[in-house]
Amino acid sequence: MKCPKCKGRMFNEKFYDYVRSFDAWKCTCCGEVLDPTILTNRARSHNHFLG
């Protein structure tokens, strides 16, 4: 998978919260982290600004 921000290589990593753990993609170059929640919120925010 390629990073949408810098086009670097992304890898799957497990992240831990105080309550749960979740899998997300992390870029090896810029550190961008993407998971389904982040993508949903960005799409919702982008649609909000468009009208």
N, CA and C atoms as an extended XYZ file, in Angstrom:
153
Properties=species:S:1:pos:R:3:atomname:S:1:resname:S:1:resid:I:1 pbc="F F F"
N         0.851       -1.173        0.000 N   MET     1
C         0.000        0.000        0.000 CA  MET     1
C         0.899        1.240        0.000 C   MET     1
N         0.512        2.243       -0.760 N   LYS     2
C         1.280        3.493       -0.827 CA  LYS     2
C         0.578        4.580       -0.010 C   LYS     2
N         1.359        5.382        0.652 N   CYS     3
C         0.854        6.472        1.475 CA  CYS     3
C         0.205        7.533        0.578 C   CYS     3
N        -1.015        7.959        0.900 N   PRO     4
C        -1.660        8.997        0.100 CA  PRO     4
C        -1.004       10.373        0.275 C   PRO     4
N        -0.245       10.547        1.335 N   LYS     5
C         0.384       11.831        1.629 CA  LYS     5
C         1.725       11.999        0.918 C   LYS     5
N         2.612       10.981        1.029 N   CYS     6
C         3.966       11.116        0.481 CA  CYS     6
C         4.329       10.028       -0.525 C   CYS     6
N         3.431        9.091       -0.755 N   LYS     7
C         3.632        7.958       -1.678 CA  LYS     7
C         4.680        6.958       -1.186 C   LYS     7
N         5.002        7.009        0.112 N   GLY     8
C         5.937        6.047        0.689 CA  GLY     8
C         5.242        4.726        0.979 C   GLY     8
N         6.002        3.758        1.446 N   ARG     9
C         5.467        2.431        1.752 CA  ARG     9
C         4.779        2.428        3.111 C   ARG     9
N         3.620        1.786        3.176 N   MET    10
C         2.882        1.669        4.432 CA  MET    10
C         2.892        0.216        4.887 C   MET    10
N         2.833        0.020        6.191 N   PHE    11
C         2.773       -1.318        6.747 CA  PHE    11
C         1.707       -1.364        7.830 C   PHE    11
N         1.201       -2.569        8.069 N   ASN    12
C         0.157       -2.763        9.062 CA  ASN    12
C         0.799       -2.862       10.442 C   ASN    12
N         0.246       -2.111       11.390 N   GLU    13
C         0.785       -2.109       12.749 CA  GLU    13
C        -0.365       -2.168       13.736 C   GLU    13
N        -0.150       -2.811       14.872 N   LYS    14
C        -1.159       -2.892       15.917 CA  LYS    14
C        -0.904       -1.768       16.915 C   LYS    14
N        -1.940       -0.996       17.209 N   PHE    15
C        -1.857        0.096       18.170 CA  PHE    15
C        -2.689       -0.251       19.389 C   PHE    15
N        -2.266        0.236       20.537 N   TYR    16
C        -2.939       -0.068       21.787 CA  TYR    16
C        -3.436        1.205       22.447 C   TYR    16
N        -4.675        1.142       22.893 N   ASP    17
C        -5.329        2.223       23.602 CA  ASP    17
C        -5.447        1.778       25.060 C   ASP    17
N        -5.970        2.618       25.910 N   TYR    18
C        -6.191        2.204       27.295 CA  TYR    18
C        -7.263        1.130       27.390 C   TYR    18
N        -8.173        1.103       26.421 N   VAL    19
C        -9.321        0.203       26.473 CA  VAL    19
C        -9.227       -0.936       25.468 C   VAL    19
N        -8.644       -0.683       24.302 N   ARG    20
C        -8.674       -1.668       23.224 CA  ARG    20
C        -7.395       -1.597       22.392 C   ARG    20
N        -7.309       -2.502       21.448 N   SER    21
C        -6.221       -2.457       20.473 CA  SER    21
C        -6.856       -2.439       19.083 C   SER    21
N        -6.134       -1.891       18.106 N   PHE    22
C        -6.663       -1.820       16.752 CA  PHE    22
C        -5.520       -1.841       15.758 C   PHE    22
N        -5.824       -2.290       14.551 N   ASP    23
C        -4.844       -2.331       13.467 CA  ASP    23
C        -5.000       -1.100       12.600 C   ASP    23
N        -3.876       -0.577       12.134 N   ALA    24
C        -3.890        0.587       11.251 CA  ALA    24
C        -2.670        0.510       10.337 C   ALA    24
N        -2.710        1.266        9.262 N   TRP    25
C        -1.582        1.370        8.339 CA  TRP    25
C        -0.733        2.567        8.743 C   TRP    25
N         0.599        2.376        8.764 N   LYS    26
C         1.519        3.448        9.126 CA  LYS    26
C         2.582        3.580        8.045 C   LYS    26
N         2.874        4.823        7.652 N   CYS    27
C         3.871        5.092        6.615 CA  CYS    27
C         5.272        5.079        7.218 C   CYS    27
N         6.199        4.428        6.499 N   THR    28
C         7.577        4.360        6.976 CA  THR    28
C         8.318        5.677        6.763 C   THR    28
N         7.829        6.521        5.853 N   CYS    29
C         8.520        7.785        5.539 CA  CYS    29
C         8.027        8.954        6.388 C   CYS    29
N         6.717        9.226        6.342 N   CYS    30
C         6.190       10.425        7.002 CA  CYS    30
C         5.462       10.143        8.318 C   CYS    30
N         5.168        8.870        8.605 N   GLY    31
C         4.509        8.528        9.860 CA  GLY    31
C         2.995        8.635        9.822 C   GLY    31
N         2.406        8.883        8.658 N   GLU    32
C         0.955        8.958        8.513 CA  GLU    32
C         0.321        7.656        9.000 C   GLU    32
N        -0.748        7.753        9.798 N   VAL    33
C        -1.462        6.586       10.305 CA  VAL    33
C        -2.884        6.634        9.760 C   VAL    33
N        -3.341        5.509        9.193 N   LEU    34
C        -4.683        5.416        8.647 CA  LEU    34
C        -5.371        4.172        9.173 C   LEU    34
N        -6.602        4.349        9.627 N   ASP    35
C        -7.463        3.233        9.999 CA  ASP    35
C        -8.873        3.575        9.532 C   ASP    35
N        -9.817        2.656        9.613 N   PRO    36
C       -11.168        2.940        9.116 CA  PRO    36
C       -11.828        4.161        9.765 C   PRO    36
N       -11.594        4.394       11.041 N   THR    37
C       -12.184        5.542       11.726 CA  THR    37
C       -11.626        6.849       11.187 C   THR    37
N       -10.326        6.918       10.983 N   ILE    38
C        -9.699        8.121       10.442 CA  ILE    38
C       -10.219        8.405        9.043 C   ILE    38
N       -10.280        7.369        8.205 N   LEU    39
C       -10.760        7.553        6.837 CA  LEU    39
C       -12.213        8.015        6.802 C   LEU    39
N       -13.067        7.464        7.670 N   THR    40
C       -14.475        7.868        7.743 CA  THR    40
C       -14.597        9.316        8.177 C   THR    40
N       -13.852        9.714        9.188 N   ASN    41
C       -13.915       11.094        9.669 CA  ASN    41
C       -13.403       12.086        8.635 C   ASN    41
N       -12.354       11.720        7.915 N   ARG    42
C       -11.838       12.615        6.871 CA  ARG    42
C       -12.845       12.756        5.733 C   ARG    42
N       -13.487       11.659        5.352 N   ALA    43
C       -14.490       11.723        4.282 CA  ALA    43
C       -15.678       12.565        4.726 C   ALA    43
N       -16.109       12.402        5.957 N   ARG    44
C       -17.233       13.185        6.494 CA  ARG    44
C       -16.866       14.655        6.555 C   ARG    44
N       -15.668       14.966        6.991 N   SER    45
C       -15.207       16.348        7.094 CA  SER    45
C       -15.079       16.976        5.702 C   SER    45
N       -14.556       16.213        4.754 N   HIS    46
C       -14.389       16.703        3.382 CA  HIS    46
C       -15.760       16.993        2.759 C   HIS    46
N       -16.733       16.123        2.954 N   ASN    47
C       -18.074       16.343        2.408 CA  ASN    47
C       -18.749       17.533        3.060 C   ASN    47
N       -18.466       17.771        4.331 N   HIS    48
C       -19.052       18.891        5.046 CA  HIS    48
C       -18.589       20.219        4.428 C   HIS    48
N       -17.303       20.310        4.101 N   PHE    49
C       -16.780       21.549        3.531 CA  PHE    49
C       -17.264       21.780        2.098 C   PHE    49
N       -17.560       20.694        1.388 N   LEU    50
C       -18.035       20.823        0.020 CA  LEU    50
C       -19.480       21.325       -0.033 C   LEU    50
N       -20.217       21.151        1.038 N   GLY    51
C       -21.583       21.624        1.064 CA  GLY    51
C       -22.485       20.501        1.284 C   GLY    51
